[in-house]
Amino acid sequence: MTTQDLRLETALADLAALITRFTAAEGANPTAIPGLTFYRASAPSGFHHGVQNPCVCVIAQGAKRVLLGEEVFRYDRARYLAASMNLPISGQVVEASPAKPYLSMKFDVTPQEIAALILEARLPDSNGTAPSRGIFVSRIDTALIEAFVRLARLLDNPEDIPALAAGARREILYRMLKGDEGHRLRQIAASSAHAARIAKAIEWLRQNYSKPLRIEDLAGHASMSTSSFHEHFRAVTAMSPLQFQKQLRLQHARQLLISEALDAATAGHRVGYESPSQFSREYSRLFGAPPAADRKRLASAGEAV
């Protein structure tokens, strides 16, 4: 084992120990550092569905896979996953046991802080470049993991967080922006880049998912022609605008079924479906069970949607 390999293994072990100390429960464990969440799972999971915000996800132990449309992204302690915009995904822990639980962290990022760092560090922007997938997996490197460890160690001294957390965040983002996949993060901070325009359209869809969708209007929100919008939207999201809207609708309907105890027809109508049978059919296809059966399963398992 080389010196570099030993440094990486040591940093990953340190990160696993920190996550273990600060995860009192299975699932998500928010920390005292804004935008930093730890996760723990003692067994492989079923698929969990939701909208992934811009973030970086690092695994110290175990493995996970994420589905975006029909594409699969698998990552583990050797690879991190990053999302550059809000996207509807499905995630599943695939390697975990009581003896070696799945241990990970999610680090939220914003386009504003990326843009500020690009300007301050004089990094190249991504104006004019073709947009790429809004989610990607990249090989982890020692310097990046050590930066994450330094951020997580602030939890041992909470009084240091207000003064030091911002600097630790900047180091992490800087190392990512300088890395091989840095252009994927840089492009969301460039207001004239196509990816930023797609991000604007995605935000409109998130706010108006229950409304009828006209592609011409959505392309207008992105200040793009219809044909160009279709091409670039699929490049970023791996799905069409209609498929994207359907996933948003179904995920919100699932939340309504649990949080407000609505019947399937009412939940479907609330999110924009006119046909109860179409709603039930598409719900079953995404979540693996009809609405009523899925609600009962989640309630008995105590799962959070």
N, C-alpha and C positions, 0 to 999 in steps of 0.2 A: 504494500500500500504506500502510495506516494505521500509526501507531506501535505499536498493539497487535498488528497482524499481523506487523510486523517483529520484535517481541519473541518472538512464538510461533515464527516460522521460525528465529530465532537459537537458541532453547532446543531445538528439535527437532534442529537441526544439531549442537549441542553434545552432545545425548544420543546421536545416531548416532555421533559421533566417540568418545565414551566406550565405547559398546558394542563398536565396532570394535577398540579397543585391548585390551579385556579378553575377547575371544572368540578363543581360539587355535584352536578347532576348530569344525566344523559341528555344529549341534544345540545341546543344552543346555550351558551353561558356568556352573557354580556360582561365586559370588563369595565374598569374605571377609566380606561383610555377611550376617548370618543372615537367611534368608528372601528373599534377592534372587538371582535367576538371570537370566543373559543368554542370548539365543538368536540363532543366525545360520544362514541357509540361502541358498545360492547358486543355487538353482533351486526352482521350485514342487514341492510334495511330494504324495504320496498321503495318504489319510486316516490319522491316528494316533488310536488309541482308548485311552481311559483314564478314570480318575475324577478330576475337577477339584476340588481343594481350594479353600477360600475364598481369594481372591486378587484382585489387580488386574493386568491385562496391558496394557502400553503399547507401541505400535509406533513406532519412530523412522524406519523405512524399509520399504516393502513393504506387503503386506496379507495377511490371513488370514480364514478363515471357520470357524465352530464350529457343529456340529449338536448340538442337544439334542432327543431324540425326532425329530420331523419338522420342527422349527423351525430356521431358519438365522440365525446372527448373524455379520455381516461387519463387520470393523473394520480400521482403517488408522491412518495418522499423525494423522488428524483426529478419530478416535474411539477411546476405550479400552473394554476389556471387563472386567467384574468379575463374580466368582462369589461368592455369599453363603453357599453351603453345598456339601457334597460331592455332585457330580452326575456320572453317566457321560456322557461327551461324545465326539465325534469332531472332530478338528481338522485343517485342511489349509492350508498356505501356498499362496496363489494368485498372489502377485506377488513375484518374486525373480529375480535374474540375477547372474552373476559380477561385472558392472560395478556393479550396484546391489543388493547382497544384502539379503535380509530381515533386519532387526535389531529385536529386541524385548527386553523385560524383563518378568519376572513377580515380583510383590511379594506375598508371602504375608501374610495377616492372620488374626487369631483373634477369635472373639466376645468373649473376655475383655478384650482391649485396646480393642475398640470400646465395650464397656459401661463401662469405666473412663473413657474419654474423654468419653462422653455425660454421665456424672455430673459429671466435673470441669468440663466446659465448659458444663454446664447446658443441653444440647441437648434438644429434645423427643424423647420415646421414641415407640415405635410400638404401644403397647398398644391392642388392640381394632381395629387397622386390618386390612383384608383383605390376605392375603399376595400377593405378586407373584412373577414368575419369579425363580428362584434364579440366573439369569444375565441380564445386561443389557449393552447397549452405550450409551454416552453420549458426547456431544461433549466433546473435550478443551478445556481452557482454559489460558491462558498461565501463571497462577499455579501450577496443578497440575503442569504440565510443568517449570517452573522448580524446584519443590520436588523432583521426581524427579531433576533434574540435580544439585541440591545433595547429595542422598543418594549418587548414583553417584560424585560427585567425591571422596567420602571414600576411595574405592579408591586414589586417588593417594597418600594418606597413611594407610596401614593403622593406624598407631599412634593415629589420631584416632577410629577406629571405635567402640571401647568407650565413649568419652565422648560422641560426637556422633550416633551412628546412631539412638539412641532418640528424640532430639528431632526428627530429620529424619523418622522414621516418623510421629511424632505430627502433624507439620505436614501430611503427605500425607493421613492419615486424617481430620484435621480439615477440610481443604478438600473432601474427598469427602463427608463427612457434612453439610457446609453446602451442598453443591451440589444441583442439581435432582433427582438420583436418590439423595440421601442417605437417604431413608426406606427404601430397599431394604437398606441396610447396617444401619440402626438397628433394623429389626425383628428381626434375628437375635440382637440383644443383649437383647431384652426377653423375660424368661422366660415371661411370660403370653401373648405373642403367638402366633397360630396358626403362623406360620412357624417359630418356635423349637420348637414341638411337632413339626412336620413334620421339622425337622432331627434331632430325637431319634429319630424313626422311621427316618429314613434311616441314621443311625448304627447302629441295631439291624440293619437290612437288610445293611449292609456287613459286620457281624460274623457274620451268620447267613445269608448268601445261599444256602448249599447246603441249608438246611432247608426242609421243606414250608411254604408260606405260607398262613396263615389271616388274612384281612383283619380279622376281628374282634379277633384277638390283636394285630395290628399297630396297629390303632386304639386298643387299650387302652394300648399303650406310649406313644402320643401323648396319652392322656387325652382322647380325642374319640369321638363317636359314629361309627358306620361310615359313614353318609351324609356327615357333615361332613368326616370324614377323607378320603374319596374326592375330594370337591370341592376341598379345600385342597391335597391332595397333587398333584393334576393342575395346579392353579394355579401351584405352585412349580416342578414338575419337567417339565411338558409331557407327562407320560406317566402311565399307571396304575401302581399298585404292582407288579403282575405284570410289566408291561413293564420297569419299573425293575430288578426282580430278575433278569429274563432278561439284560439288558445286563451286570449285575454278574457273573452266572454265566459268560457267554461271554467277557468280558474276563479273568476269572481262569483260565478254561480255556485261553485263548491263552497266558497266562504259563506255565502248567504244561507245555504242549506244547513250549515253548522251553527253559525252565529245567530241567525234569526229564526231557525227552525221552520223555514218555509217549505211548502210542498214543491215538487219538481216543476209543475206547470207555472207556478208563480215565480220561482227563481229563474226559470228559463225566459219568461216574459220580461222580467226585470232587467236582464242583461241583453235583451234585444231579439230573442227568438220568438217568431210568430207561431211556429209549429211545435207543440209539445213532443210529438213523436220524433221530429228531427233533433230536438234538443236531447232527448233521452238517448237516441242512437249515437250522436256525436259525443255525448258525455261518457257513455259506456266505452266507446272506442279509445278515448284518452285515458280514463281512470280505471278501466278494467271491470266496471260494475255499473249497473243502472243507478240513477241518483239516490233512490230510497235505500237500496242495499249498501251503497257506498257510505251514506250518512250513518247508517246503523253500525257499519264496521268501524268507522272512524270514532264514533261515540263510545263504542265498547272498548276500543283500544286506547282511548284517551289521546289520540293524535292531534297535533295542531296543524291546521291547514294553512 
